[in-house]
């Protein structure tokens, strides 16, 4: 079992602070139960001891899956001061420098919230590439915008955050979910969209993510394709 540390949080309902026990790092090969809790989100759900409200708690976690050759650092940005962020960046660079030779076939990533970590785990467990997936999400979102006749709704769709949910059917359609107007919606894209995005990455090696725990998300896509 991973060693737990006390992490402080504040209840979203009553505003009172409380502590939770959470691991700072987990090798899921040694603790497959924790991987399951990440996959279903329960690792980040905690009840407030004061009012009982269910809270989604974001805490720092180094997630290591040796079977998938994957290491993801969950670092909530709002938990860091500017000085802490600089120290953490240096720590990540140092760790990556010490790991990259012995773990040259690993994928290193950084995410800011539990939802992003859950999505990364799903992507790599399905044998997919997260950079190509971010491109797929971008293309799918733009298609939603272009086919929406209501301009106000189209503007809202332009800002939604799609999350990969899984592959469906014999054709391996990509299913994405996103929040809009207080409800969750889903949209599907053909696997050929993913293959096209992979081909673009293959023709443009400068787009291949590299360096100490790169953050591959919508901001990364917008830097290259917007």
C-alpha positions in Angstrom: 0.0 0.0 0.0 1.3 3.5 -0.7 2.3 5.7 2.2 -0.4 8.3 2.9 0.1 11.9 3.9 -2.4 14.4 5.3 -3.8 16.8 2.7 -5.8 19.8 3.6 -9.0 20.9 1.7 -12.1 23.0 2.2 -15.7 21.8 1.9 -17.4 23.3 -1.1 -20.7 23.4 0.8 -20.0 24.6 4.4 -16.6 26.1 3.7 -14.9 24.4 6.7 -11.4 23.0 6.3 -10.7 19.3 6.8 -7.9 16.9 6.2 -7.8 13.7 4.1 -5.3 10.9 3.9 -4.0 10.6 0.4 -0.9 9.1 -1.3 1.8 11.3 -2.8 2.9 8.6 -5.2 1.4 5.2 -6.3 2.8 2.4 -8.4 -0.4 0.8 -9.6 1.3 -2.5 -10.4 1.7 -2.9 -6.6 -1.7 -1.5 -5.9 -4.2 -2.3 -8.7 -7.1 -1.4 -6.4 -5.9 2.2 -6.4 -5.9 2.2 -10.3 -9.5 1.1 -10.2 -10.3 3.9 -7.8 -8.6 6.4 -10.2 -10.6 5.0 -13.1 -13.9 5.4 -11.4 -13.0 8.7 -9.7 -13.5 7.4 -6.1 -9.9 8.1 -5.2 -10.7 11.8 -5.2 -14.1 11.8 -3.6 -14.3 12.5 0.2 -17.2 13.4 2.5 -16.9 16.5 4.6 -16.8 15.4 8.3 -18.6 18.6 9.3 -21.7 18.5 7.0 -21.4 15.2 5.0 -21.2 16.9 1.6 -19.4 14.9 -1.1 -16.3 16.8 -2.2 -14.1 16.2 -5.2 -10.6 16.8 -3.7 -7.7 17.6 -5.9 -4.3 16.6 -4.4 -0.8 16.2 -5.7 -0.1 12.7 -6.9 2.6 10.9 -9.0 0.8 8.1 -10.8 3.0 5.3 -12.1 1.8 2.4 -14.3 4.8 0.3 -15.3 2.7 -2.0 -17.4 1.6 0.9 -19.6 5.1 2.5 -19.3 3.4 5.6 -18.0 4.1 8.2 -15.4 1.7 11.1 -14.8 2.1 13.9 -12.3 -1.2 15.4 -11.0 -0.4 18.9 -9.8 -3.4 21.1 -9.1 -2.3 24.6 -10.3 -4.4 26.5 -7.8 -2.6 24.8 -4.9 0.7 26.4 -5.9 2.2 29.8 -5.2 4.6 31.3 -7.8 7.6 30.3 -5.7 6.2 26.8 -5.2 5.6 26.4 -8.9 9.1 27.4 -9.8 10.5 24.9 -7.2 8.2 22.2 -8.6 9.3 22.8 -12.2 12.9 22.4 -11.1 12.0 19.2 -9.3 10.2 17.8 -12.3 13.2 18.7 -14.6 15.6 17.0 -12.1 13.4 13.9 -11.8 12.9 13.6 -15.6 16.6 14.0 -16.2 17.3 11.1 -13.8 14.6 8.9 -15.2 14.6 9.4 -19.0 17.7 7.3 -19.7 16.6 4.2 -17.7 12.9 4.7 -18.7 13.4 5.8 -22.3 10.3 4.0 -23.5 8.1 5.7 -20.9 5.5 8.4 -21.5 5.8 11.3 -19.0 2.8 13.7 -18.5 1.5 16.4 -16.2 -2.2 17.2 -15.5 -4.0 19.7 -13.4 -7.1 17.9 -12.2 -8.4 14.4 -11.4 -10.6 14.4 -14.5 -7.6 14.9 -16.8 -5.7 12.1 -15.0 -8.7 9.8 -15.4 -8.9 10.6 -19.1 -5.1 10.0 -19.6 -5.4 6.6 -17.9 -8.3 5.7 -20.2 -6.4 6.8 -23.3 -3.3 4.8 -22.6 -5.2 1.8 -21.4 -6.9 1.7 -24.8 -3.5 1.8 -26.5 -4.0 5.3 -27.9 -1.8 8.4 -28.1 -2.9 11.4 -26.0 -1.5 14.0 -28.4 -3.5 12.6 -31.3 -6.5 12.4 -29.0 -6.3 16.1 -28.2 -6.2 16.8 -31.9 -9.3 14.6 -32.3 -11.1 16.5 -29.6 -10.2 19.8 -31.3 -11.6 18.5 -34.7 -14.7 17.1 -33.1 -15.4 20.3 -31.2 -15.0 22.4 -34.3 -17.4 20.1 -36.2 -20.0 20.6 -33.4 -19.6 24.3 -33.7 -19.9 24.4 -37.5 -23.0 22.2 -37.6 -24.8 24.2 -34.8 -27.2 26.7 -36.4 -27.9 28.6 -33.1 -25.1 31.1 -32.8 -25.3 31.4 -29.1 -25.1 27.7 -28.6 -22.3 27.4 -31.1 -20.3 30.0 -29.1 -20.9 27.8 -26.0 -19.8 24.7 -27.8 -16.6 26.4 -28.9 -15.5 26.5 -25.2 -16.6 23.1 -24.0 -14.1 20.6 -22.7 -14.4 17.2 -24.3 -13.2 14.2 -22.4 -12.5 10.8 -23.9 -14.8 8.2 -22.5 -13.9 5.1 -24.5 -14.1 3.1 -27.8 -17.4 1.8 -28.9 -18.6 -0.9 -31.3 -16.8 -3.0 -33.9 -15.6 0.2 -35.6 -13.9 1.5 -32.5 -15.8 4.9 -32.6 -14.4 7.4 -30.2 -16.9 8.6 -27.6 -16.4 12.0 -25.9 -18.5 13.6 -23.1 -18.8 17.2 -22.3 -20.9 19.5 -20.0 -23.3 22.0 -21.5 -26.2 23.9 -19.9 -26.1 21.9 -16.7 -26.1 18.5 -18.3 -23.7 16.0 -19.7 -23.7 15.3 -23.4 -21.9 12.8 -25.6 -20.6 12.9 -29.2 -18.9 10.3 -31.3 -16.2 10.4 -33.9 -14.9 7.8 -36.3 -11.7 6.1 -35.6 -10.4 7.4 -38.9 -10.3 10.8 -37.3 -7.8 9.5 -34.8 -5.8 7.8 -37.5 -5.6 11.0 -39.5 -4.4 12.9 -36.4 -1.8 10.2 -35.8 -0.6 10.6 -39.4 -0.3 14.4 -38.9 1.9 13.8 -35.9 4.0 11.3 -37.8 4.6 13.8 -40.6 5.5 16.5 -38.1 7.9 15.1 -35.5 8.3 18.6 -34.0 4.8 18.1 -32.6 5.8 15.0 -30.7 5.7 15.9 -26.9 9.0 15.8 -25.2 10.7 17.2 -22.1 10.0 17.0 -18.4 6.4 16.0 -17.8 4.7 18.0 -20.7 1.1 19.0 -20.3 -0.8 17.8 -23.3 -4.3 19.3 -23.3 -6.4 21.9 -25.1 -3.9 24.6 -24.5 -1.2 22.5 -26.2 -3.5 22.0 -29.2 -4.3 25.7 -29.5 -0.6 26.5 -29.6 -0.2 24.4 -32.7 -3.5 24.4 -34.5 -5.5 27.5 -33.7 
